């Protein structure tokens, strides 16, 4: 692969579902960039769903992607055991691999770029038989491992592994014993552009008081995201300033997200802060970012979180859980914290009360985000491929 370039290549981008999470934003942004800058022919494959959400469809169209290919949901777990059930799963897995191999081969791909573990597993199992020159295992953020026979085979066969944060390589080092020369950390690029929108009109739209200092957390309403912790801390802030809290996610993604959305709405009422909180679902992230004065991400686990990069792009002071990926972005920030209510309350109060500190943190974050451009990302990815 020495001398590899993306110029004029046919690229298959493989995602899991057609909903607009961080990985999907990365894939669609990459589709737009590679087609415009390198004249690539792009195919987008969703391994688990061909039913795009409205926000996914809108974002995909803005990136020049008008079709998502789908070949049926995979059954890809084969345990190291003998049983009729396992035999049936093995047969289904073999049929699926054979089917997707034959379909993707029609695209004549040079490169397969997967996003998340299941697409990585599929890419590793089929890339040679579809005559692709290269693929890799692409570990992003929170993802599941099956530790089954097919996963072991795929990880053994894949040319190299990329994680977006150091903690994403742990399972490959400790469980799969992958040699270090095959392991790389490559944080993703910031996948949106900064758009300035009339803040006053947006605050009216989202029912945010005009003169408030606005704290926001943009994250899925999933169990590992700690909206509940932020809400509890917010309710205990003692300040003379007007403050408001905004949550943004998509409550309609699943039963889990709907239940968590309803839980934090109910909790806000019991904490007597319901009137000071906006609970948003499915709104444009750029609109919400234009309303915020402070960005927060508290969670149980992260890779390199897209939303922290987006906060940085919009020049927000940021409080984030001290995960490896957050540390990589914010470096020596005093606002990297453990998931603990008192600490979060104190850090929020510090930023709310000190206008100059907010400006100082804003300037630092704007400077730091400059190195996370898509140009730098592709340059580093090309360098890894050439190794």
Secondary structure, DSSP 8 states (H G I E B T S, - for coil): -TT---TT-EEEEEES-SS-SHHHHHHHHHHHHHHHHH--EEEEEESS-----HHHHHHHHHTT----B----------SS--HHHHHHHHHHHHHHHHHHHHHHTT--SEEEE-SHHHHHHHHHHTTTTT-SB--EEE-SS-----SHHHHHHHHHSS-EEESSGGGGHHHHHTS---GGGEEE------S------HHHHHHHTT--TT-EEEEEE--SSTTB-HHHHHHHHHT---SS-EEEEEEE-TTS-HHHHHHHHHHHHHHHHTT-GGGEEEEES--HHHHHTT-SEEEE-BS--SS-HHHHHHHHTT-EEEEE--HHHHHHHTT-TTEE-S-HHHHHHHHHHHHH-HHHHHHHHHHHHHHHTT--HHHHHHHHHHHHH-
